[in-house]
């Protein structure tokens, strides 16, 4: 079974171009900042309904980030950085998608 660490990419197709990497990192940075503000809301004893609404917003932002990865990057990742047979790669994609759906 291939390791889950960093893999060397094949030269056939680019996975996470510089522009895509920056866009995803920016999305995650915004979600991270939002999450920090939710933590502060808890410390400040803000109302539970306000906190829950903000938690829902962070979850939506993370789901959108996952959707962008699935829509724009998954095929390139399968073709470039996933090792193994076609069945093994399909199994990895299926497991990743199942994990995303379970957390939604």
Protein Blocks (a to p, Z undefined) as FASTA:
>chain_A
ZZfbdcdddfkbcghifklmmmmmmmmmmmmmmmmmmmmmmmnopafklmmmmmmmmmmm
mmmmmmmmmmmmmmmmmmmmpgcjfklmmmmmmmmmmmmmmmZZ
